[in-house]
């Protein structure tokens, strides 16, 4: 675990680590939603990376239109993708509904696995991607899963499966703020989904690491 001073330091360190990985040969990059990843993506956009070699995917998506303010794709496009032009961007078509979106995305991931580098955030309840504690989606096979009844709105989502995340070559979590401290403690005890990915790396600030 890397403990840094604050959210800005976490974003800077994460952006540098992602750029280093892409320069070192990683060809598939899975993006997360959230405030801390957004700042990391903004910094990453200004770094020296040959984006023509990179395929971008997503760890999860809400079942909203791609231009909706709640869309992870929209956030990533505004903060990174429109500024760097990757070779390929595979967004999750979650606006089609969780089942169809998951079915279509599973075929995409199946052709690219194992994924090289996955970026994940940490929810206050310990969820990652759209895999929530106690939800039946945690046991899903394959590469992508339909999520209905998520405890955090919107309730309908598409997520990579826990199996897909565990099979990735490298997973990096970003966690900042005091509201993540208890979730981080539980993750490191393996009690929540974010703690169920062996070998994951953590970039956190002092507030998140307080517990």
C-alpha positions in Angstrom: 0.0 0.0 0.0 1.2 3.5 -0.9 0.0 6.1 1.5 0.3 9.6 0.2 -0.5 13.1 1.6 -3.8 13.8 0.0 -6.1 13.2 -2.9 -4.0 15.2 -5.3 -0.9 13.2 -4.5 -2.8 10.0 -5.0 -4.0 11.2 -8.4 -0.5 12.2 -9.4 1.1 9.0 -8.3 -1.6 6.9 -10.0 -1.4 8.8 -13.2 2.4 8.3 -13.2 2.0 4.6 -12.5 -0.5 4.1 -15.3 1.7 6.0 -17.8 4.7 3.9 -16.8 2.7 0.7 -17.2 1.4 1.7 -20.7 4.9 2.7 -21.7 6.1 -0.7 -20.4 3.9 -2.7 -22.6 0.4 -2.8 -21.1 -2.1 -2.6 -24.0 -5.5 -2.9 -22.2 -6.5 -0.3 -19.7 -9.7 -0.6 -17.7 -11.0 2.7 -16.3 -13.0 3.3 -13.1 -15.5 6.0 -12.3 -15.3 8.4 -9.4 -13.8 11.7 -8.3 -10.2 10.5 -7.6 -9.9 8.6 -10.8 -11.1 11.6 -12.7 -8.2 13.8 -11.5 -5.8 11.0 -12.2 -7.1 10.8 -15.8 -6.8 14.6 -16.3 -3.1 14.3 -15.2 -2.6 11.2 -17.3 -3.8 13.0 -20.4 -0.7 15.3 -20.3 1.8 12.5 -19.9 3.9 10.8 -22.6 2.0 7.7 -23.7 1.7 6.2 -27.2 -2.1 5.9 -27.0 -2.3 4.4 -30.5 -1.3 1.1 -28.9 -3.9 1.2 -26.1 -7.3 -0.3 -25.9 -9.6 1.2 -23.2 -12.3 -0.6 -21.4 -14.5 0.1 -18.3 -14.9 -1.7 -15.0 -18.6 -0.8 -14.7 -21.3 1.5 -16.0 -24.6 2.8 -14.8 -27.6 2.0 -17.0 -27.9 5.6 -18.3 -27.3 7.2 -21.7 -23.6 7.8 -22.5 -24.1 11.5 -22.3 -25.8 11.4 -18.9 -24.0 13.1 -16.0 -24.0 9.8 -14.2 -22.2 8.0 -17.0 -18.7 6.7 -16.2 -18.0 6.8 -20.0 -18.9 10.5 -20.1 -16.5 11.3 -17.2 -13.7 9.4 -18.8 -14.3 10.9 -22.2 -14.3 14.5 -20.8 -11.2 14.0 -18.6 -9.1 11.7 -20.8 -10.4 10.0 -23.9 -11.1 13.2 -26.0 -7.6 14.4 -25.2 -5.6 11.3 -26.1 -7.3 9.3 -28.8 -6.7 5.7 -27.8 -6.6 3.1 -30.6 -9.9 1.5 -29.4 -12.4 2.4 -26.7 -14.9 -0.2 -25.7 -17.6 1.5 -23.7 -20.2 -0.6 -21.8 -23.6 -0.3 -23.7 -25.4 -0.2 -20.4 -28.2 2.0 -21.7 -29.5 -1.1 -23.4 -30.2 -2.6 -20.0 -28.1 -4.6 -17.6 -28.6 -8.0 -19.2 -28.0 -7.1 -22.8 -25.2 -4.7 -21.9 -23.5 -7.5 -19.9 -24.0 -10.0 -22.7 -22.4 -7.7 -25.3 -19.6 -6.7 -23.1 -18.7 -10.2 -22.1 -17.9 -11.0 -25.7 -15.6 -8.0 -25.9 -13.7 -8.9 -22.7 -13.4 -12.5 -23.7 -11.4 -11.5 -26.8 -9.0 -9.4 -24.7 -8.4 -11.2 -21.5 -6.4 -11.3 -19.4 -6.7 -7.6 -18.9 -3.4 -5.8 -18.5 -4.2 -3.0 -16.1 -7.4 -2.4 -14.1 -8.1 0.8 -12.2 -10.7 0.6 -9.4 -12.2 2.9 -6.8 -13.4 2.0 -3.3 -16.9 2.6 -2.2 -17.7 3.6 1.4 -19.4 0.2 1.7 -16.4 -1.6 0.3 -17.8 -2.2 -3.2 -15.6 -2.0 -6.3 -16.8 -1.6 -9.9 -20.5 -2.4 -9.3 -19.9 -5.4 -7.1 -21.6 -4.7 -3.8 -21.2 -6.6 -0.5 -23.6 -9.5 -0.3 -25.0 -9.0 -3.9 -25.5 -12.1 -6.0 -23.5 -10.6 -8.8 -20.3 -11.4 -6.8 -20.8 -15.1 -7.7 -21.4 -14.5 -11.4 -19.2 -16.5 -13.9 -17.8 -15.1 -17.1 -16.6 -11.6 -17.8 -19.4 -9.1 -17.3 -22.6 -9.3 -15.2 -25.9 -7.6 -15.0 -26.5 -5.8 -11.7 -30.0 -5.1 -10.6 -31.0 -3.7 -7.2 -27.7 -2.1 -6.4 -27.9 -0.4 -3.0 -26.4 2.8 -4.5 -28.4 4.6 -7.2 -28.9 4.1 -10.0 -29.9 0.5 -9.2 -29.3 -1.0 -12.6 -25.7 -1.4 -13.8 -23.2 -3.5 -15.8 -20.0 -4.6 -14.1 -17.0 -6.8 -14.8 -17.2 -9.9 -12.8 -15.0 -10.6 -9.8 -13.5 -13.4 -11.8 -12.5 -11.0 -14.6 -10.9 -8.6 -12.0 -9.1 -11.4 -10.3 -7.7 -12.6 -13.6 -6.2 -9.3 -14.6 -2.5 -9.0 -14.8 -2.5 -5.9 -12.5 -5.1 -4.1 -10.4 -4.7 -0.7 -8.8 -7.1 0.7 -6.3 -7.4 4.5 -5.6 -9.0 5.5 -2.2 -9.1 9.0 -0.7 -10.9 10.7 2.2 -11.9 9.8 5.7 -15.2 8.3 4.5 -13.2 5.5 2.9 -11.2 4.6 6.1 -13.5 1.9 7.4 -14.1 0.4 4.0 -10.3 0.2 3.5 -9.9 -1.5 6.8 -12.5 -4.0 5.9 -11.0 -4.5 2.5 -7.7 -5.4 3.9 -9.4 -8.0 6.1 -11.1 -9.5 3.1 -14.6 -8.7 4.3 -15.8 -6.7 1.3 -15.6 -7.1 -2.5 -12.6 -4.7 -2.8 -10.6 -7.0 -0.6 -11.3 -10.1 -2.7 -8.7 -9.4 -5.4 -5.4 -11.0 -4.4 -2.3 -9.0 -5.3 -4.2 -5.7 -5.9 -2.1 -2.5 -5.3 -3.4 0.4 -3.3 -2.8 4.1 -3.6 -4.5 5.9 -0.7 -4.2 9.2 1.2 -3.6 9.6 4.9 -7.3 10.1 5.7 -8.3 6.9 4.0 -5.5 5.0 5.8 -6.4 6.3 9.2 -8.2 3.1 10.3 
